[in-house]
Amino acid sequence: MATVGGQCRGLAIVQRLKTRPQFQAALAGGTVSRTAHFALHRLSLVPPKDASLAPAPSIGPAPSSEQALFGLLDVWLGAMVPKRWARRAVTRNAIKRQIYNVSEHFGDRLPVAAHVVRLRTTFDRKQFISATSEPLKLAVREELVQLFERAVRQEVRP
């Protein structure tokens, strides 16, 4: 559980991917979970083998070029919602908000890694007429919960 200002929030703090190289590195890590509309990609972040010999943050190279993109060994998350699959900006933004909201509930169960949730197909406009309808938000949220639960279950397996 995360604490903010001495108060317990109950949600884990997840770092957000911000740069294109961060997104590219996380996508290159491989797909760990899929649903009908989403895919979850993960790049595992590993600490240096010997902390006493680890270079200072501002001096020397990081363990690998991918690791250098992420300053903290933490759970990182990014959302990709291409125009190809969600034409309206209001829909893309609503889906991204759902991705970040659902990920906060799974942040404490996700491994230390860079994650990218990618929309991989469109939601049927005949079924979801409004760009931000409640049925669309509910469908997106349910599918994202499935996506993260599958990823967490896969991580638990030996």
Secondary structure as UniProt FT lines:
FT   STRAND          3..4
FT   TURN            5..6
FT   STRAND          7..8
FT   STRAND          15..16
FT   HELIX           20..28
FT   STRAND          31..34
FT   STRAND          38..44
FT   HELIX           51..53
FT   TURN            57..58
FT   HELIX           65..68
FT   STRAND          76..80
FT   TURN            83..85
FT   HELIX           89..106
FT   TURN            107..109
FT   STRAND          113..119
FT   TURN            125..127
FT   TURN            131..132
FT   HELIX           134..156
//
